[in-house]
């Protein structure tokens, strides 16, 4: 698990209390070595060239953490708080923790192999990632761990294809050994490449290809939306998200991580099956939209003008046969949507759903074929 000093205190504790409890073979990487809640947190940047760490502007935050007694050196505005979503196509470039983050990926895979050299699979996640472990373990059991695999949700920067880091990705032992050997033999050259590239997961993707392992596309099993923003109708190349097993969500707040984890524990206690996206819609989303919600935004954007209250907005939505949900904005405008979404906590917004239509949406989906989606 990769984190950083600007977010660790806010985002890591929930994982220590939930998702990581059942997995003893774990390593938590940050940008400062410390003991946090009885867990040894490693400095992911320990092996980076000392001159780079001493002089490069990206390492200004790292230098403060080392010289100023750890996270006490951080200013309040540098802490992540509830913010999880990336602010632009080039990431959170105004956040010193984000600028430092790109330097972590290659040292993390290097240190991971050193710490655990004999595992079949290595799973890499971030603190705003949620992994459905039962789905992932079933998925990996169908693959040959002696082959070189680099599995995740695909992204591109120029001609570099890579697995999106926040979505979570998996590397088999042979593939990890190959990329680590490449990095160890050419560390200086790779650090120059990191310097000129803005995304660390993209750097790793380039190193994976150069070491002989291309990405195995695993969308929509691995996908990068948060659970409140999923497009349940999404279909790419014949792969329907609705029908696929679900292994990961991204951009989740700690409260959503906790809620999803508790839901999954209850689900696994009752059902011995692979979890699919349609299960999440029917069994997780629908029970959570039975009542309207205050301080909640369900991502409606069809503006119907000003209204007096949420009930008036509901009536407008009800009169439109295609309207599934509605919301009252902070400036008292009625917004509607034909797309079903759970949404997220936003102060001052009220949201509601036409529950019967949300249920009908699920019934109207085309039947799903057997099997799981994977490409080689």
Buried (B, 14 or more C-beta within 10 A) or exposed (E): BBBBBBBBBBBBBBBBBBBBEEEEEBBBBBBBBBEBEEBEBBBBBEBBEEEBBEEBEBBEBBBBBBEEEBBEBBEEEBBBEEBBEBEEEEBBEEBBBBBBBBBBBBBBBBBBBEEBEEBEBBBBBBBBBBBBBBBBBBBBEEBEEEEBBBBBBBBEBEEBBBBBBBBBBBBBBBBBBBBBEBBEEBBEEBBEBBEEBBBBBBBBBBBBBBBEBBBBBBBBBBBBBBBBBBBBEBEEEEBBBBBBBBBBBBBBBBEBBBBBBEBBEEBBEEEEEBBBBBBBBBBBBBEBBEEBBEEBBBBBEBEBEEBEEBEBBBEBBEEBEEBBBBBBBEEBBBBBBBBBBBBBBBEEBBBBBBBEBBBEBBEEBEEEEEEBBBEE
